[in-house]
Amino acid sequence: MHKRIASILLALLMALTALTACGGGSGSGSDVTAAGSDVAETVTEPVVTADPTRIPPDFKVNFDGQVYKIFNGYSKETKYISRDIYPEEITGESLNDSMIERCTATEEKLGCVIEVTDGDLGRIKSNVAAGDDFAHVTYVDLSNIMNMVVSGYCLDFYDMPNIELSKVWWDRNAEAKLSFQGQLYYTFNDSIFTHMDNCRAVYFNKQLVNDLGLGNLYEKVEDGTWTMAEMFRCGVAAVADLDGNGVWNNQDRYGTLMWGVTGIGEMLLTGCDSEIMLQGDDGNPYFYCFTERFAEIYEKVLDFIKKDHNYFTSDVNAFMNGKSLFFGAALNSTGPMRAMETDFGILPAPKYTEDQEKYWNVSPNAHAMMLPVTITDTEFAGTVMEELAYQSSISLLPAYFDIMLKGKSARDEESEAMLDLIHDSISYIIKIIGVKFSDSIYSEMSKGNYAISSFLASKQESVELELQNVLDQFAGG
């Protein structure tokens, strides 16, 4: 059972225990008199309080068939395991049926009707521009959503009634990473899994790990020793000129494969808690890339990519054919890997040092939830959104983990624990000034430019001014 679901059920049991302890009889304790004694001994039963972040919503309302409108802005994407939100029929396939189950459970509880319209970014823009109350929620990819925000197309999630962002079915990491100026215009909860599908992780060839005597990689994650240096050490041990011709190409074996330098750069920098932009203590984003620590870690990432034939640009098929020990990829890559003859496992992106507080796994371009500014009934929208997120946490999320990933793909219980860890440590790139600047950094990485500090110094003034202009636009809410 997925740990979130177990926790929610435990919370309900604890709440029931607390009510039982406080109700019935006389008072909160029990008076027990020992036989043959004139003295009454008072035994006080402990009162257990349920974790409030796990208590299900308790809406007492019937909307009499009111329609909750979802505009599916990722319906044409191919990078997700499923593009459905409310499938048309039961098929016996767990993920499909769980999407139906969470929708029907919400409809039955609240007396509403959920309708889904498929479309694209252009239709979202045109509908909002026309003032059309076309949706209560829609989904926009992280590369385009800030354009919607600065254009005034989005409502602030903090202003949406009847949702509780502190509940476990909302992604607290998304709130921390994507909010600014005390405002949150897009985020994620358990009613969608685009952020999981898009999340980068590290796959490894279990047979190669055994053949090379590299030890238990899962234990390295658990004891905190899974670092970028350790991943590099293991990767170099796997490097081999398989055809013996001294020419390194796609016929040889490498430590790590991934689709490109930007992909592996994002994965490793995020894993090392050294993103181009981070949130400051004041809740606003700032450019972390202008710090000495970023330059230091950038150089280590460049070493990982350039030294000892550790890294090679390639795809999932090469990994499946044994051409590397590790493969950095989005979690939706597990689907093709079902055909892989050799067993594989899944790990989070490595930390920078063993004393780093936690692991981080980047989800750079998922489709996030956005509230169109044209919503006319926010009370209704918030109520259905909260209930749908909760119902998804107890039906859709387990199906995604246990069937689509764990049961069919990950092939071992240890990888199940890794997926839980990854789910709870997703990091998001706030593209508040677009991607031109970040793309230029990865371009320098691809060129092998170790003098990144000089390059960044030439850009600092202009991008910081650009950032401040955006923050000023939203100052004061």
C-alpha positions, 0 to 999 in steps of 0.5 A: 500500500502506498504510504500516503494512503496508509497514512490517511487511513491511519489518521482516520483510525486515530481520529476515531480512537480519539473520539472513542477515548473522549466519548461515552461513560463519565469524562475523559478517563475511567474510574477503576476500583481494585477489589477489596480496596476503598481507594479508587485508582484513576486511569487516564487513557491517552488521547491521540490526535490525528494529523490535520494534514491527512484528515479528508475534507468534509463538505456538506453540500449538494450542487444539484448537477452543477458542472465542474469544467476541466480544460485538458491542456495536455490532451495532445501531449505524448510525453505522459503515460496517459493523456486522459482525465476522465476516461469514457469507460471502464477497461479493467486497466487500473490507471484508467479505471482509477481516473474514473473512480475518483471522478465518480466518487467526487460527483456522488459526494458533491452532487456535481458533474465533471466535464472535460474539454480537450484543447491547447494553449491557444484555446486557453488564451483565446477563451480567457481573452474573450472573458469566457467562463470556460473552465474551473481549472486548466493545465499549462506547461511550465515553459509557457505558464508565466506568460499567462501569469504576467498577462493577467490570465490566472487567479491566485491559488491563495485566493481560492476558497475551500482548498487547503494547500497544507493537505498531503494531496497538494504538493508542498514542494511546488508551493515553495518553489513556484510561489513569489511575492506571496502569490501562487498562480500555478501548482500541482496536486494528486489529481494529475501526475504530469509532474511525476511523468516528467520527473527525472530519475536515475535508472540502473542496470542491476546485472551490471551493478552485480557484475562490477561489484558496486554494492547495494545502490539502494542502501547508498540512497538510504544512508545518504552516500548516494552522491554525484561523486559516487554515481561518477565512480560507479559509472566510470567502473562500467566504461568499456571500449566494447569493440576494441577499436579505440574510437568512442561511439554508440557501439561502446559502453558508458557510465551514464546515458541521457538525451542531452546536456541540458537534461543531465545538467538540470538533473544533476544541478537540481539533485545537488540543490544548486539550481539556476534560480532558487527561492529566497528566505523572503519567498521570492526567487533569486539567481542562485547561479551567481554564487560561488557554490553554483560555480563549484558544482557546475564544474563538478557537473561538467567533469561528470559529463566530460571526463573518463568517457562517463557520459554519452548522449543517447536514448532509452534503447541504448540503455536497454541494450546494455550500453550504460550502467545508468540512464537519466530519464523521466519516469514515463520512460519505465513504459518502454523498459518493460521489454528490457531483458535485464532487470533495472532499478530506479534511484533519485538524482544524487546529492552533492555531499553526504550531509546535504539535507535531502534529495531533489528530483527535477520536473522541468516542464510538466503541465501545471494546474492553472485557475483561469481569471474568468471563473465566476463561482470560486466557492464551487470551483474550490470545493470540487478541486479539493474533493477531487484531489483527495479522491485522487490521493486514495485511488489514482495515486496508488494506481499510478505507483503500484500498477504503472510503475511499481507492479509492472516496471520497477520489478523490486520493492526497493525501487518502490521505496525510491519512487515514494522518495522521488514523489516527495522530493520533486523540484520545479524550475520557476521560469519567471523570466522565460528560459533564454538565460538558463538555456544559455548556461546549458549551452556553455556547459555543452561547449565544455566551458569551465569559465562559467563565472565570467560568462555569468558575470556578463549576464547578471545585471540584465537578468536581475533587472528583468526579474525585478521588473516581474516581481515589481509587477506583482508587488502587494498582491 
